[in-house]
Amino acid sequence: MQTKALWFALASLGVGIFVACSPDPPIVSASDVYRPFGYGSGNKYTGIHDRSQKTASVSRSTPSVGSSRISASSLMRQVGIKYDYLSYRARGRSRKSMNPRYITIHSTQNWSKGADARRHSLALKRGALGRLSWHYTVDEDIAVQHLPTTEQGNHADYNGPGNRYSIGIEMCEHPGNSRSATTERTAKLAAWLMYKHKIPLSKVVPHYTWPRKGKNPPNKNCPHFLLDNGRPGYKWRGFLRKVDFYHRKIASGAYG
């Protein structure tokens, strides 16, 4: 998302700092966030997997689809989308219609313990990030949808085309989350969204693509682990190959 947004939440064992790439978000105190989140002991969202963070893998060649074509609905089931929309009156709901032309990929830059897709969904629903919003948050296990893909979010470039015409996807980075599994799930989600909205691969872009007026540098290093020295390069091309691979698998399948 745009510049770094800091928001604080009390986890069961102490205070965690949550970071989301965003525009100019408010700084939220721990006490403000604690009550609505309810991250006390025994909450199912406080646990994390006992697994080390893995780097996203990048392939030099495009895999062959061969005869392993699947339907779009089968790929959607693999993504594991959970619907948890913001309330229509939530601060993060623009209530502005959108005909999506792009898919924008972000990384949360949120390394707090337990900051998975469900926790980010709770933060959005409780207004902890002000007017910030995006469409999906992805971790190693699931993808949570926060907004309809036909409604504008606020995740890229203020009033620019990144917000007005793109679907925003955030990838989680909390300790114990598999980066490679998260990246793979994100590639599947992007491929399915391409198919659903007839978006070409050339319009699957990193947040870096959308300059932020008044910011230095204007182009954000996001998603940082899929960029090379802060710019799209080898790693980003590898990610696009994954997206293209899954899109080609469903291109001749039935949506349903």
C-alpha positions as CSV (number, residue, x, y, z in Angstrom):
1,M,0.0,0.0,0.0
2,Q,1.2,3.6,0.2
3,T,3.6,4.8,3.1
4,K,4.0,2.7,6.2
5,A,1.0,2.7,8.5
6,L,1.7,1.8,12.2
7,W,-1.1,0.4,14.3
8,F,-0.7,-1.3,17.6
9,A,-2.5,-4.2,19.2
10,L,-2.1,-6.0,22.5
11,A,-1.6,-9.7,21.8
12,S,-2.0,-12.3,24.5
13,L,1.7,-12.1,25.5
14,G,2.4,-8.4,25.1
15,V,2.3,-5.5,22.7
16,G,2.8,-6.1,18.9
17,I,3.4,-3.5,16.2
18,F,1.4,-4.0,13.1
19,V,2.5,-2.5,9.9
20,A,0.5,-2.2,6.6
21,C,1.7,-0.6,3.5
22,S,-0.7,2.3,3.0
23,P,-1.3,6.1,2.3
24,D,-1.1,8.3,5.4
25,P,-2.8,6.2,8.0
26,P,-3.4,7.2,11.6
27,I,-1.3,5.9,14.4
28,V,-3.6,3.9,16.6
29,S,-2.8,3.3,20.3
30,A,-2.7,-0.1,21.8
31,S,-5.6,0.7,24.1
32,D,-7.8,1.7,21.2
33,V,-7.1,-1.5,19.4
34,Y,-7.2,-4.0,22.3
35,R,-10.9,-3.8,23.1
36,P,-12.3,-4.4,19.6
37,F,-9.8,-7.0,18.6
38,G,-10.2,-9.3,21.6
39,Y,-6.9,-11.0,21.2
40,G,-6.8,-12.5,24.7
41,S,-5.6,-16.0,25.5
42,G,-7.9,-18.6,24.1
43,N,-8.8,-16.6,21.0
44,K,-8.4,-18.9,18.0
45,Y,-6.7,-16.1,16.0
46,T,-3.8,-15.7,18.4
47,G,-2.0,-19.0,17.5
48,I,0.6,-19.2,14.8
49,H,2.1,-22.2,13.0
50,D,5.4,-23.5,14.3
51,R,7.2,-22.9,11.0
52,S,10.0,-20.7,9.9
53,Q,9.6,-17.9,7.4
54,K,10.6,-19.1,3.9
55,T,11.6,-17.0,1.0
56,A,9.4,-16.9,-2.1
57,S,10.7,-19.2,-4.8
58,V,11.2,-17.9,-8.3
59,S,11.4,-20.2,-11.3
60,R,13.5,-19.3,-14.3
61,S,11.2,-21.1,-16.8
62,T,7.5,-21.2,-17.3
63,P,6.1,-24.6,-16.2
64,S,4.3,-26.6,-18.8
65,V,0.5,-26.8,-18.4
66,G,0.2,-30.0,-20.4
67,S,-3.1,-31.8,-19.9
68,S,-3.5,-30.7,-16.2
69,R,-6.2,-28.1,-17.0
70,I,-8.8,-27.4,-14.2
71,S,-11.9,-25.4,-13.9
72,A,-11.8,-21.9,-12.5
73,S,-14.0,-22.9,-9.7
74,S,-11.6,-25.7,-8.8
75,L,-8.8,-23.2,-8.7
76,M,-10.9,-20.9,-6.5
77,R,-11.4,-23.7,-4.1
78,Q,-7.6,-24.2,-3.9
79,V,-7.2,-20.5,-3.0
80,G,-9.6,-21.1,0.0
81,I,-11.4,-17.7,-0.1
82,K,-13.2,-16.8,3.2
83,Y,-15.7,-13.9,2.9
84,D,-15.5,-11.4,5.7
85,Y,-16.7,-8.1,4.2
86,L,-16.4,-4.8,6.0
87,S,-19.7,-3.4,7.2
88,Y,-21.2,-1.1,4.6
89,R,-20.8,1.8,7.0
90,A,-17.2,0.9,7.9
91,R,-14.6,3.7,7.4
92,G,-12.7,1.6,4.9
93,R,-15.7,1.2,2.6
94,S,-15.5,3.8,-0.2
95,R,-19.0,2.8,-1.6
96,K,-17.6,3.7,-5.0
97,S,-18.2,1.3,-7.8
98,M,-15.3,0.0,-9.8
99,N,-14.7,-1.9,-13.0
100,P,-11.4,-3.6,-12.2
101,R,-8.7,-3.3,-14.8
102,Y,-5.6,-4.2,-12.7
103,I,-4.6,-6.4,-9.9
104,T,-2.2,-4.8,-7.4
105,I,0.0,-7.0,-5.3
106,H,1.2,-5.8,-1.8
107,S,3.1,-7.2,1.2
108,T,1.9,-6.2,4.6
109,Q,5.4,-5.5,6.1
110,N,3.7,-6.6,9.3
111,W,6.1,-8.9,11.2
112,S,4.0,-9.1,14.4
113,K,3.3,-12.5,15.9
114,G,0.0,-13.9,14.7
115,A,-0.6,-11.1,12.1
116,D,-2.3,-13.5,9.7
117,A,-5.2,-12.9,7.2
118,R,-7.9,-13.2,9.8
119,R,-6.2,-10.7,12.1
120,H,-5.9,-8.1,9.3
121,S,-9.6,-8.7,8.5
122,L,-10.4,-7.9,12.2
123,A,-8.3,-4.8,12.1
124,L,-10.1,-3.5,9.0
125,K,-13.6,-4.3,10.4
126,R,-12.8,-2.6,13.7
127,G,-11.6,0.6,11.9
128,A,-8.0,0.3,13.3
129,L,-6.6,1.4,10.0
130,G,-8.8,4.4,9.4
131,R,-9.9,4.6,5.8
132,L,-7.4,2.1,4.5
133,S,-8.9,-0.9,2.8
134,W,-8.0,-3.6,0.2
135,H,-9.8,-6.5,-1.3
136,Y,-7.9,-9.6,-0.1
137,T,-5.4,-10.6,2.6
138,V,-3.5,-13.9,1.9
139,D,-1.5,-16.1,4.2
140,E,-0.2,-19.6,3.9
141,D,-3.6,-21.2,4.7
142,I,-6.4,-18.9,3.4
143,A,-7.3,-15.8,1.5
144,V,-9.8,-13.5,3.3
145,Q,-11.9,-11.1,1.1
146,H,-12.8,-7.8,2.7
147,L,-14.5,-5.9,-0.2
148,P,-16.4,-6.8,-3.3
149,T,-14.0,-6.7,-6.3
150,T,-16.4,-4.2,-8.0
151,E,-15.9,-1.6,-5.2
152,Q,-12.8,0.7,-4.9
153,G,-10.4,0.2,-2.0
154,N,-7.8,2.6,-0.6
155,H,-4.5,0.8,-0.9
156,A,-2.3,2.2,-3.6
157,D,-2.2,5.9,-4.7
158,Y,-4.9,8.1,-3.0
159,N,-7.2,9.2,-5.9
160,G,-5.1,7.6,-8.6
161,P,-5.8,4.7,-10.9
162,G,-4.3,2.2,-8.5
163,N,-7.2,2.8,-6.2
164,R,-9.8,3.6,-8.8
165,Y,-9.2,0.6,-11.1
166,S,-7.3,-2.1,-9.2
167,I,-8.1,-5.1,-6.9
168,G,-5.7,-4.9,-4.0
169,I,-4.1,-8.1,-2.6
170,E,-2.0,-8.1,0.6
171,M,0.4,-10.9,1.4
172,C,1.1,-11.7,5.1
173,E,4.6,-11.7,6.6
174,H,4.2,-12.7,10.2
175,P,6.6,-15.1,12.0
176,G,5.9,-18.7,11.2
177,N,4.0,-18.0,8.0
178,S,5.4,-19.7,4.9
179,R,6.3,-17.0,2.4
180,S,6.5,-19.5,-0.5
181,A,3.0,-20.9,0.3
182,T,1.6,-17.4,0.6
183,T,3.1,-16.4,-2.7
184,E,1.8,-19.5,-4.4
185,R,-1.7,-18.9,-3.0
186,T,-1.6,-15.3,-4.2
187,A,-0.6,-16.4,-7.7
188,K,-3.6,-18.7,-7.8
189,L,-5.9,-15.9,-6.6
190,A,-4.5,-13.4,-9.1
191,A,-5.0,-16.0,-11.9
192,W,-8.6,-16.6,-10.9
193,L,-9.3,-12.9,-10.7
194,M,-7.7,-12.4,-14.2
195,Y,-10.1,-15.1,-15.5
196,K,-13.2,-13.7,-13.7
197,H,-12.6,-10.0,-14.7
198,K,-10.8,-10.6,-18.1
199,I,-7.7,-8.8,-16.8
200,P,-4.5,-9.5,-18.9
201,L,-1.3,-10.6,-17.3
202,S,0.3,-7.3,-18.2
203,K,-2.0,-5.6,-15.7
204,V,-1.0,-7.7,-12.7
205,V,1.3,-5.2,-11.1
206,P,3.2,-4.5,-7.9
207,H,2.3,-1.6,-5.6
208,Y,5.5,-0.1,-6.9
209,T,3.7,0.7,-10.2
210,W,1.5,3.4,-8.7
211,P,3.4,6.6,-7.8
212,R,2.3,8.5,-4.7
213,K,2.2,12.2,-5.2
214,G,4.2,14.2,-2.6
215,K,6.2,11.1,-1.5
216,N,9.9,10.6,-1.7
217,P,10.5,8.2,-3.3
218,P,7.1,8.2,-5.1
219,N,7.2,4.5,-6.0
220,K,7.0,2.2,-2.9
221,N,9.2,-0.8,-2.5
222,C,6.2,-3.1,-2.3
223,P,5.9,-6.1,-2.3
224,H,9.5,-5.8,-1.2
225,F,10.4,-9.5,-1.4
226,L,9.2,-9.8,-5.0
227,L,11.2,-6.7,-6.1
228,D,15.0,-6.4,-6.9
229,N,16.6,-3.4,-5.2
230,G,13.1,-1.9,-4.9
231,R,12.2,-2.3,-8.5
232,P,10.4,-5.0,-10.6
233,G,12.9,-7.4,-12.0
234,Y,13.8,-11.1,-12.0
235,K,11.8,-11.9,-8.9
236,W,8.7,-10.1,-10.2
237,R,8.9,-11.9,-13.5
238,G,9.1,-15.2,-11.7
239,F,5.9,-14.4,-9.8
240,L,4.2,-13.4,-13.0
241,R,5.2,-16.8,-14.5
242,K,3.4,-18.5,-11.6
243,V,0.3,-16.4,-12.2
244,D,0.4,-17.1,-15.9
245,F,0.8,-20.8,-15.3
246,Y,-2.3,-21.0,-13.2
247,H,-4.3,-18.8,-15.5
248,R,-3.4,-21.0,-18.5
249,K,-4.5,-24.0,-16.6
250,I,-8.1,-22.6,-16.3
251,A,-8.2,-20.7,-19.5
252,S,-10.1,-23.5,-21.3
253,G,-12.0,-24.7,-18.2
254,A,-15.5,-23.9,-17.1
255,Y,-16.2,-21.2,-14.6
256,G,-18.7,-23.0,-12.3
